[in-house]
């Protein structure tokens, strides 16, 4: 096994499918995390939660850090891939890409300081989510613009913290009618792009 990738995200990591009345979930073979788990030597753990925003309250931060402590015991090397920000824009009136980035920076700094022993037992991988499109959940052009600006805002955070960064906003992921959630083809394309990065290596190996 090459190691462990913990995918910490929202409904597009969880694999939410809004086409059913109550909302459903794509099967593992459709979800981008499932594709990665099947087609690579990595153990890929799906820790996506519907509606999750970037942790910022004391209770949210405490719980996230407790999770990280558990994940750091997985097969090394352990990468924690964080893809969040969409719900922050949807849930916070007038939130900008910079607001989301400031919240993300505080969160990642908190995660980076989780290992009390001072040993870097995991590595952080920040992924900027694909931009939203006008749809049933997205009625403002402003939301689309701000989501598309997350990539450049997050890039600055990654450079500052010295962590791995991927801008999935450049991949033109197909979305469903709500303007937020990946279609089945979207999950496939997203997985292909992440697979391409994994195969390129770029510092993924090692503890």
C-alpha positions in Angstrom: 0.0 0.0 0.0 1.3 3.4 -0.9 -0.2 5.1 2.1 -3.5 6.8 3.2 -5.4 9.7 1.7 -8.1 11.1 4.0 -10.6 13.1 1.9 -12.1 15.7 4.2 -14.8 17.6 2.5 -18.5 18.3 2.0 -21.3 16.7 -0.1 -19.2 16.5 -3.2 -16.7 14.4 -1.3 -19.5 12.4 0.4 -21.0 11.7 -3.1 -24.4 13.4 -2.6 -26.9 12.9 -5.4 -29.7 15.4 -5.3 -31.9 13.8 -8.0 -34.0 11.8 -5.6 -36.7 13.4 -3.4 -34.8 12.9 -0.1 -31.4 13.1 -1.7 -29.2 10.0 -2.1 -25.6 9.0 -2.5 -23.7 7.7 -5.5 -22.3 4.2 -5.2 -18.7 3.8 -4.4 -17.8 2.9 -8.0 -19.2 6.4 -9.1 -17.8 8.5 -6.3 -14.4 10.1 -7.1 -13.1 8.8 -3.7 -14.2 5.3 -4.5 -12.6 5.4 -7.9 -9.3 6.5 -6.4 -9.5 3.8 -3.7 -10.1 1.1 -6.4 -7.6 2.3 -9.1 -4.6 3.2 -6.9 -2.4 1.6 -4.3 -3.6 4.2 -1.8 -6.1 3.6 1.0 -8.6 6.4 0.3 -10.9 7.3 3.2 -14.1 9.3 2.5 -14.8 11.8 5.3 -17.2 14.0 3.4 -20.2 15.4 5.2 -23.2 17.0 3.6 -23.5 20.7 4.3 -20.0 20.9 6.0 -18.4 24.3 6.0 -14.8 25.1 7.0 -14.6 24.3 10.7 -14.3 27.6 12.7 -16.2 27.2 16.0 -14.4 25.8 19.0 -16.4 22.6 19.0 -15.9 22.1 15.2 -12.1 22.7 15.5 -11.8 20.4 18.5 -13.6 17.6 16.8 -11.5 18.0 13.6 -8.3 17.9 15.5 -9.4 14.7 17.3 -10.1 13.1 14.0 -6.7 14.1 12.7 -5.0 12.5 15.7 -6.8 9.2 14.8 -6.1 9.5 11.0 -2.4 10.1 11.7 -2.2 6.5 12.9 -3.2 5.2 9.4 -0.8 3.6 7.0 2.0 6.1 6.3 2.4 8.5 4.6 -0.9 10.1 5.6 -2.2 12.9 3.4 -5.3 14.9 4.6 -6.9 16.3 1.5 -9.2 19.3 2.5 -11.8 20.5 -0.1 -14.2 23.0 1.5 -15.5 26.5 0.9 -18.6 26.1 -1.2 -20.9 25.9 1.8 -19.3 28.9 3.4 -20.2 31.0 0.4 -23.7 29.5 0.3 -24.4 29.9 4.0 -22.8 33.2 4.9 -24.5 36.2 3.3 -22.1 38.4 1.3 -19.1 36.0 2.1 -16.3 36.5 -0.3 -13.5 34.2 -1.5 -11.1 36.1 0.8 -13.4 35.5 3.8 -13.5 31.8 3.0 -9.7 31.8 2.6 -9.2 33.5 6.0 -11.3 30.9 7.6 -9.5 28.1 5.8 -6.1 29.5 6.8 -7.1 29.5 10.5 -8.4 25.9 10.2 -5.3 24.6 8.5 -3.0 26.3 11.0 -5.0 24.6 13.7 -4.7 21.2 12.0 -1.0 21.6 11.5 -0.5 22.1 15.2 -2.4 19.0 16.1 0.6 16.7 16.7 1.5 17.5 20.3 4.7 15.6 20.1 5.9 18.0 17.4 6.3 15.2 14.8 4.8 15.8 11.5 2.7 12.6 11.2 0.6 13.7 8.3 0.7 16.1 5.4 -1.9 18.6 4.3 -3.3 18.8 0.8 -5.5 21.8 0.1 -7.9 21.5 -2.9 -9.9 24.4 -4.1 -13.4 23.1 -5.0 -14.9 23.5 -8.6 -16.8 26.7 -9.1 -20.6 26.8 -8.7 -22.9 27.4 -11.6 -26.4 29.1 -11.8 -29.0 26.5 -10.8 -31.7 25.6 -8.3 -29.3 26.2 -5.4 -27.4 29.1 -6.9 -29.4 32.1 -8.0 -26.8 34.8 -7.8 -24.0 35.4 -10.3 -22.0 36.7 -7.3 -21.8 33.2 -5.8 -20.4 31.8 -9.1 -17.8 34.6 -9.2 -16.7 34.1 -5.7 -16.5 30.4 -6.0 -14.3 30.8 -9.1 -12.0 33.1 -7.1 -11.4 30.5 -4.4 -8.5 29.0 -6.4 -6.3 32.1 -6.3 -7.2 32.9 -2.7 -6.4 29.3 -1.6 -3.1 29.3 -3.6 -1.8 32.1 -1.4 -2.6 30.1 1.7 -0.9 27.0 0.4 2.2 29.1 -0.5 2.3 30.7 2.9 1.9 27.4 4.8 4.1 25.4 2.5 1.5 22.7 1.7 0.4 20.9 -1.4 -2.3 22.7 -3.5 -4.6 21.7 -6.3 -7.0 24.1 -8.0 -10.0 21.9 -9.1 -11.7 25.0 -10.3 -9.7 24.7 -13.5 -11.2 21.3 -14.4 -14.7 22.4 -15.6 -16.4 19.6 -13.6 -19.9 18.9 -14.9 -22.6 19.7 -12.3 -26.2 18.8 -11.8 -29.3 21.0 -12.0 -28.6 22.6 -8.6 -25.4 24.2 -9.8 -23.4 22.7 -6.9 -23.2 18.9 -7.0 -21.1 16.8 -9.3 -22.8 14.7 -11.9 -21.7 11.1 -12.4 -19.5 12.3 -15.2 -18.2 15.0 -12.9 -17.1 12.5 -10.3 -15.3 10.5 -13.1 -13.5 13.6 -14.4 -12.5 14.7 -10.9 -11.1 11.3 -10.1 -9.1 11.3 -13.4 -7.6 14.6 -12.6 -6.6 13.6 -9.1 -5.2 10.3 -10.4 -3.1 12.3 -12.8 -1.6 14.2 -9.9 -1.0 11.1 -7.9 0.8 9.4 -10.9 3.0 12.4 -11.3 4.1 11.8 -7.7 5.4 15.2 -6.7 6.4 14.4 -3.2 3.6 12.0 -2.3 5.8 9.2 -1.1 7.7 9.1 2.2 6.7 9.5 5.8 
